[in-house]
Amino acid sequence: MTMLPLATVIASPAFPRAVSSYTDGEGAGLWTTLAGRVVAEPFNLVATVIFLLAILHTFFAGAIRHQAHLIEERHASRLRERRENAGNDKASDRNGDGVPDEVSFPGQVLHFLGEIEVVFGLWAVVLGVAIALHAGVGTAIGYVSGVNYTEPLFVFIIMAMAAARPVIDLAGAGLRRVAALGGGTPFAWWAALLVLTPILGSFITEPAAMTVGALLLARRFYAYQPSVRLRYATIGLLFVNISVGGTLTHFAAPPVLMVAAPWGWGLAHMALNFGWKAVVGIVVATALYGCIFRRELVVLAKRAPEANDADEAGRAPVPAWVTGVHLGFLAWTVWAAHYPVLFIGGFLFFVAFLQATAHHQTRLELRGPLLVGFFLAGLVIHGGLQGWWIAPVLSGLAPTALFWGATLLTAFNDNAAITYLATLVPGFSDAAKYAVVAGAVAGGGLTVIANAPNPAGLSVLQRFFPEGFSPVKLAAAALLPTLVMAACFLLL
């Protein structure tokens, strides 16, 4: 059998159909427009149904993980009983059906299916099969190969770099001085991290700020075992604050990056129209949650272990030149964010430097960043087929309705995809442009998929939700800060 060259396989009719190619009726309503587009291209409905199933999967991920724990506990109990009965005979380490006792295959499969980070990648496989059945294998390969994976790659690399010891130690030292003003208590750390880290995101990018903030929250706050309610309130507030915190500049927040060049938005425009409002919202939302949970936040200080810095004790400080080189690698990656060849090349040099200075480093952790990159790659594969319905929704709304529409849509689709599609809508007024971006960043904390850095934060903090992470509880926790941000963007 002769294999066709890959270029020949990929060569296929344009897919998906361009949004501009639809001939919607003059003055047609939204539902009429959407129905007409489904008739013109029936696969639109198939792709959106698969996307909705993936979203539903994220809501059941916690329950799936819980079931996995139950299966593994029962498996471990049966294993202990057999070993006790057999007198620890190693020959009895297999059950009757030949499955190794040490690992429960059904439990591991459910664990995998319950990882939120793998959901969209799994359903991307289903989508790829559907495209192949609909339009052929060549079209499926061409579509998946043609998707822009720059953002997933960038987030993967910036997460790995930001989690390095020199960066975390530098950020921790600066925040320690701020927290010291409040006595260095968990409450003081909580407030400092939730206010300052998101604002820092405007300069080191939101994914990097999320990584730093989540790692320090894990060490300085979550380690003290707050209540479930406060755990969700904190991660919801973190997600919302990070989403808006990157709007002081035009290069740090993914949804802003999508519109900055097409609409000519620079540093001054972002700071004057978005940034200062975001800072006000971050302070107000954090203060509100601080008041609501004040009693518990104060009590946490009594639970705090005296040797809070035990993990840092006995380690020599990182030399300033090593930290400086790390910051240089971060700066290079941020500068080259649109050019994967450059920032991937820089990452390879970063890994080499890490090895050369291993005595000042911690182990390079790639599992979390890799899962987050996989999550975002799956999301952009699905998102590329949702423009047929998102664009008409955005173009048919007045500015205020557009703000709330963008906020709601962001909860079910990456906010960068929402703003990107807005750049394709002809004749957008300045008020409409402001509304769609403000709504997209305001709603960026409602779900894990709403903002690209959110999966990065969840990958770090998920271990503090052993009962399984609930998207419903996250949405409820993020609702108040989202409304605060909305008020700031609409009223200030």
C-alpha positions in Angstrom: 0.0 0.0 0.0 1.4 3.4 -1.1 1.2 6.1 1.6 0.2 9.6 0.3 2.5 12.5 1.3 1.2 14.4 4.3 0.9 17.5 2.3 -1.4 15.7 -0.1 -3.6 14.4 2.7 -3.9 17.8 4.3 -4.9 19.4 1.0 -8.7 19.6 1.3 -11.5 22.0 0.8 -11.5 25.0 3.3 -12.9 23.8 6.6 -14.6 25.2 8.5 -16.7 27.4 6.3 -15.8 31.0 6.7 -18.3 33.0 8.8 -18.3 35.7 6.0 -19.5 33.2 3.4 -23.0 32.8 4.9 -25.7 34.7 3.1 -28.0 35.6 6.0 -31.4 37.1 5.1 -31.7 40.9 5.2 -32.9 41.9 8.7 -33.2 38.2 9.8 -33.5 37.6 13.5 -30.9 35.7 15.5 -32.7 32.4 15.5 -33.5 32.6 11.9 -29.9 33.4 11.1 -28.6 30.4 13.2 -31.2 28.1 11.7 -30.2 29.1 8.2 -26.5 28.5 8.9 -27.3 25.0 10.2 -29.2 24.3 7.0 -26.3 25.7 4.9 -23.7 23.7 6.9 -25.3 20.9 9.0 -21.9 20.0 10.6 -22.2 23.3 12.6 -24.8 21.7 14.8 -22.7 18.5 15.2 -19.6 20.5 16.3 -21.5 22.6 18.8 -23.3 19.6 20.3 -19.9 17.9 20.8 -18.6 21.1 22.4 -21.6 21.3 24.7 -21.0 17.6 25.7 -17.4 18.5 26.6 -18.6 21.4 28.8 -21.0 19.1 30.5 -18.2 16.6 31.1 -16.3 19.3 33.0 -19.3 19.6 35.4 -19.3 15.9 36.1 -15.5 15.6 36.5 -15.6 15.9 40.3 -18.2 13.1 40.5 -16.1 10.9 38.2 -13.0 11.4 40.3 -15.0 10.6 43.5 -16.2 7.3 41.9 -12.6 6.6 41.0 -11.5 7.0 44.6 -14.3 4.7 45.8 -13.2 2.0 43.3 -9.6 2.3 44.3 -10.4 2.1 48.0 -12.4 -1.1 47.5 -9.6 -2.5 45.4 -7.0 -1.7 48.0 -9.2 -3.2 50.7 -9.6 -6.5 48.7 -5.8 -6.5 48.2 -5.1 -6.2 51.9 -7.5 -9.0 52.7 -6.0 -11.4 50.1 -2.5 -10.6 51.3 -3.5 -11.2 55.0 -5.2 -14.5 54.0 -2.2 -15.6 52.0 0.4 -14.6 54.6 1.9 -11.9 52.3 2.5 -14.5 49.6 3.7 -12.5 46.5 2.4 -15.3 44.3 -1.2 -14.2 45.3 -0.7 -10.7 44.0 -3.0 -11.4 41.1 -6.7 -11.9 41.3 -8.7 -14.4 39.4 -9.1 -12.4 36.2 -5.4 -11.7 35.9 -5.4 -8.0 36.7 -2.4 -6.9 38.9 -3.6 -6.1 42.4 -1.4 -3.0 42.8 -3.4 -1.0 40.3 -7.1 -0.8 39.7 -7.5 -0.4 35.9 -11.1 0.9 36.1 -10.1 3.3 38.9 -7.2 4.7 36.8 -9.4 5.1 33.8 -12.0 7.0 35.8 -9.2 9.2 37.3 -8.1 10.1 33.8 -11.7 10.8 32.7 -12.2 13.0 35.8 -9.2 15.2 35.1 -10.6 18.6 34.0 -7.5 19.3 32.0 -8.0 16.3 29.7 -11.7 16.8 29.0 -11.4 19.0 25.9 -8.6 16.9 24.4 -10.7 13.8 24.8 -13.7 15.4 23.1 -11.3 16.8 20.4 -10.7 13.1 19.4 -14.5 12.7 19.1 -14.7 15.9 17.0 -11.9 14.7 14.8 -13.6 11.4 14.1 -16.8 13.4 13.3 -15.0 15.6 10.9 -13.4 12.6 9.2 -16.8 10.9 8.8 -18.4 14.1 7.5 -15.7 15.4 5.2 -12.9 12.9 5.0 -9.7 12.1 6.9 -7.8 14.7 4.9 -10.1 17.4 6.0 -9.9 16.3 9.7 -6.0 16.3 9.5 -6.0 19.6 7.7 -8.3 21.3 10.3 -6.4 20.0 13.4 -3.0 20.8 11.8 -4.2 24.3 10.9 -5.4 25.4 14.3 -3.2 28.0 15.9 -1.6 26.4 19.0 0.5 29.5 19.9 -1.4 30.2 23.1 -1.3 26.7 24.5 2.4 26.5 23.8 3.1 29.9 25.4 1.1 29.0 28.5 2.9 25.7 28.9 6.3 27.4 28.7 5.5 30.5 30.8 4.0 28.2 33.5 7.1 26.1 33.7 9.4 29.1 33.9 7.3 31.0 36.4 7.3 28.0 38.8 11.1 27.9 39.0 12.6 28.5 42.5 14.3 31.9 41.7 11.1 33.4 40.4 8.9 32.1 43.3 11.6 33.1 45.9 11.7 36.6 44.4 8.0 37.0 44.4 7.7 35.5 47.8 10.3 37.9 49.3 8.4 41.0 47.9 5.0 39.8 49.0 6.4 38.8 52.4 7.3 42.5 53.0 3.7 43.5 52.2 2.2 40.7 54.3 4.5 41.7 57.2 2.5 45.0 57.4 -0.4 42.8 58.5 1.6 40.7 60.8 2.5 38.0 58.3 -0.7 36.1 59.1 -2.5 33.9 56.6 -5.1 36.7 56.4 -2.3 39.2 55.4 -0.8 36.8 52.9 -4.3 36.1 51.4 -5.0 39.7 50.9 -1.5 40.6 49.5 -1.6 37.7 47.1 -5.1 38.3 45.8 -4.5 42.0 45.2 -0.9 42.3 44.1 -0.4 39.1 42.1 -3.2 39.9 39.6 -1.8 43.4 39.0 1.6 41.9 38.5 0.0 39.9 35.7 -0.1 43.0 33.6 3.7 42.9 33.4 4.7 39.2 33.5 1.5 38.0 31.7 -1.6 36.5 33.3 -0.5 32.8 33.1 2.8 33.6 34.9 1.0 35.6 37.6 -1.5 32.8 38.0 1.3 30.3 38.5 3.1 32.4 41.0 -0.1 33.3 42.9 -1.4 29.8 43.0 1.9 28.3 44.3 2.2 30.9 47.0 -1.4 30.6 48.0 -0.9 26.8 48.3 2.1 27.4 50.6 0.8 30.5 52.6 -2.9 29.9 52.7 -4.4 26.6 51.6 -1.9 24.7 53.7 -3.7 25.9 56.8 -6.9 23.9 55.7 -9.5 26.6 55.4 -13.2 25.6 55.1 -14.5 24.3 51.8 -16.5 27.5 51.4 -13.4 29.7 51.9 -11.4 27.4 49.6 -13.8 28.0 46.7 -14.2 31.7 47.5 -10.5 32.1 47.3 -10.0 30.3 44.0 -13.0 32.1 42.5 -11.6 35.5 43.6 -8.2 34.5 42.3 -9.6 33.6 38.8 -11.6 36.8 38.5 -8.8 39.1 39.8 -6.3 37.5 37.4 -8.7 37.8 34.5 -9.0 41.6 34.9 -5.6 42.2 36.4 -3.9 41.9 33.0 -5.7 44.8 31.5 -3.2 47.5 32.6 -1.2 46.7 29.5 -2.0 45.5 26.0 0.2 42.4 25.9 -0.5 40.4 29.1 -4.1 39.2 28.9 -5.0 36.7 26.2 -8.4 38.4 25.3 -6.7 41.8 25.0 -3.9 40.4 22.9 -6.5 39.3 20.3 -7.8 42.8 19.8 -4.8 45.1 20.5 -3.4 45.1 17.0 -6.6 44.9 14.9 -8.2 47.8 16.9 -5.0 49.8 17.6 -5.2 49.6 21.4 -1.9 50.4 23.0 -0.6 50.8 26.6 -2.2 54.2 27.2 -5.6 53.1 25.9 -5.6 50.0 28.2 -4.5 51.8 31.3 -6.9 54.7 30.9 -10.0 52.7 29.8 -9.6 49.4 31.6 -6.6 49.1 33.9 -7.5 51.6 36.7 -11.1 50.3 36.8 -9.7 46.7 37.1 -7.5 47.8 40.1 -10.5 49.3 41.8 -12.5 46.2 41.2 -9.7 43.9 42.5 -9.4 45.9 45.8 -13.2 46.1 46.3 -13.9 42.5 45.6 -11.0 41.3 47.8 -12.1 43.6 50.6 -15.7 42.3 50.4 -14.6 38.7 50.7 -12.2 39.7 53.4 -15.1 41.1 55.4 -17.4 38.1 54.7 -14.7 35.6 55.8 -13.0 37.8 58.4 -13.6 35.5 61.3 -12.3 32.4 59.7 -9.3 34.2 58.1 -8.3 35.5 61.6 -8.8 32.0 63.1 -6.5 30.5 60.5 -3.5 32.2 62.2 -4.0 29.8 65.2 -3.7 26.8 62.9 -0.6 28.1 61.2 2.5 25.9 61.9 5.3 27.8 63.6 7.8 26.5 61.1 6.0 27.8 58.1 9.2 28.2 56.1 10.4 24.8 56.9 10.6 23.9 53.2 12.9 26.9 52.7 15.0 26.5 55.8 18.6 25.5 55.4 18.7 26.5 51.7 21.2 29.1 50.6 19.6 32.1 48.9 19.6 32.1 45.1 22.4 34.3 43.8 21.1 37.6 42.2 22.7 36.8 38.9 20.7 33.5 38.7 17.5 35.3 39.4 18.4 37.9 36.9 18.9 35.3 34.1 15.6 33.7 35.0 13.8 37.1 34.7 15.6 37.5 31.3 14.2 34.2 30.1 10.7 35.3 31.2 11.1 38.7 29.5 12.2 37.0 26.3 9.2 34.6 26.4 6.8 37.5 26.9 8.4 39.5 24.1 8.3 36.5 21.7 4.8 35.4 22.8 3.5 35.5 19.1 6.5 33.5 17.8 6.6 29.9 18.9 9.9 29.2 17.2 11.5 31.9 19.3 10.0 31.2 22.7 10.3 27.4 22.3 14.0 27.9 21.4 14.4 30.1 24.4 12.8 27.4 26.6 15.4 24.9 25.5 18.2 27.3 26.6 16.3 27.8 29.8 16.3 24.0 30.5 20.0 23.9 29.9 20.6 26.8 32.3 18.4 25.0 34.9 20.7 22.0 34.6 23.8 24.1 34.9 22.6 25.8 38.1 20.8 22.8 39.5 22.2 23.5 43.0 20.1 26.7 43.1 17.0 25.1 41.6 14.1 22.8 42.3 13.1 20.1 39.9 11.5 21.3 36.7 7.8 20.4 37.0 6.2 19.7 33.6 3.2 17.6 34.4 1.0 20.6 35.4 2.0 22.9 32.5 1.7 20.0 30.1 -1.9 19.2 31.2 -2.8 22.9 31.0 -1.4 23.1 27.5 -3.3 20.0 26.5 -6.5 21.5 27.9 -6.1 24.8 26.0 -5.1 22.9 22.8 -8.3 20.9 23.0 -10.3 24.1 23.7 -9.0 26.0 20.6 -9.7 23.0 18.4 -13.4 23.1 19.5 -13.5 26.9 19.6 -12.5 27.2 15.9 -15.8 25.7 15.0 -18.1 27.9 17.1 -17.8 31.1 15.2 -21.0 30.4 13.2 -23.1 31.1 16.2 -20.9 33.4 18.4 -20.4 36.1 15.7 -24.2 36.6 15.1 -24.8 36.8 18.8 -22.1 39.5 19.3 -23.1 41.6 16.3 -26.8 41.7 17.2 -26.5 43.3 20.6 -26.4 46.8 21.9 -23.3 47.8 24.0 -24.8 47.0 27.4 -26.4 43.8 26.3 -23.2 43.0 24.5 -21.3 43.4 27.8 -23.5 40.9 29.5 -23.6 38.6 26.5 -19.8 38.5 26.4 -19.7 37.8 30.1 -22.1 34.9 29.7 -20.4 33.5 26.6 -17.0 33.7 28.3 -18.2 31.2 30.9 -18.7 28.6 28.2 -15.9 29.5 25.8 -12.4 30.9 26.3 -12.6 34.7 26.5 -9.8 35.1 24.0 -12.0 33.3 21.4 -14.8 35.7 22.2 -12.7 38.8 21.6 -11.0 37.3 18.5 -14.4 36.7 16.9 -15.4 40.3 17.8 -12.6 41.5 15.6 -14.2 39.7 12.6 -17.5 41.6 13.1 -17.6 44.5 10.6 -18.6 48.0 11.7 -18.1 47.5 15.5 -18.4 50.9 17.3 -15.9 52.0 20.0 -18.6 51.4 22.6 -19.2 47.9 21.3 -15.5 47.1 21.3 -15.2 48.3 24.9 -18.2 46.3 26.0 -17.1 43.0 24.5 -13.6 43.2 26.0 -14.8 44.4 29.4 -17.4 41.6 29.5 -14.9 39.0 28.4 -12.4 39.8 31.2 -15.1 40.4 33.8 -16.5 36.9 33.2 -13.1 35.2 33.1 -13.4 33.6 36.5 -16.8 32.0 36.3 -15.5 28.6 35.0 -12.2 26.9 34.5 -12.5 27.3 30.7 -13.3 31.0 30.8 -9.8 32.3 30.8 -6.6 30.6 29.6 -4.7 30.9 33.0 -7.5 29.3 35.0 -6.4 25.7 34.3 -2.9 26.6 35.4 -4.3 27.8 38.8 -6.5 24.7 39.1 -3.6 22.3 38.4 -1.6 23.8 41.3 -4.5 24.0 43.8 -6.6 21.0 42.9 -5.0 18.9 45.6 -6.8 21.0 48.2 -10.1 19.8 46.8 -9.8 16.1 47.5 -13.6 15.6 47.3 -13.4 16.6 43.7 -13.5 20.1 42.2 -17.0 21.4 41.6 -17.5 23.8 38.6 -20.9 24.8 40.1 -19.3 25.9 43.4 -16.6 27.7 41.5 -19.3 29.7 39.6 -21.1 30.5 42.8 -17.9 31.7 44.5 -16.9 33.8 41.5 -20.3 35.4 41.0 -19.8 38.3 43.6 -16.4 39.4 42.3 -17.7 39.1 38.8 -20.6 41.5 39.6 -18.1 43.9 41.3 -15.9 43.9 38.2 -19.0 44.4 36.0 -20.1 47.4 38.1 -16.6 49.0 37.8 -16.5 48.6 34.0 -20.0 49.8 33.5 -20.3 52.6 36.0 -16.8 54.1 36.4 
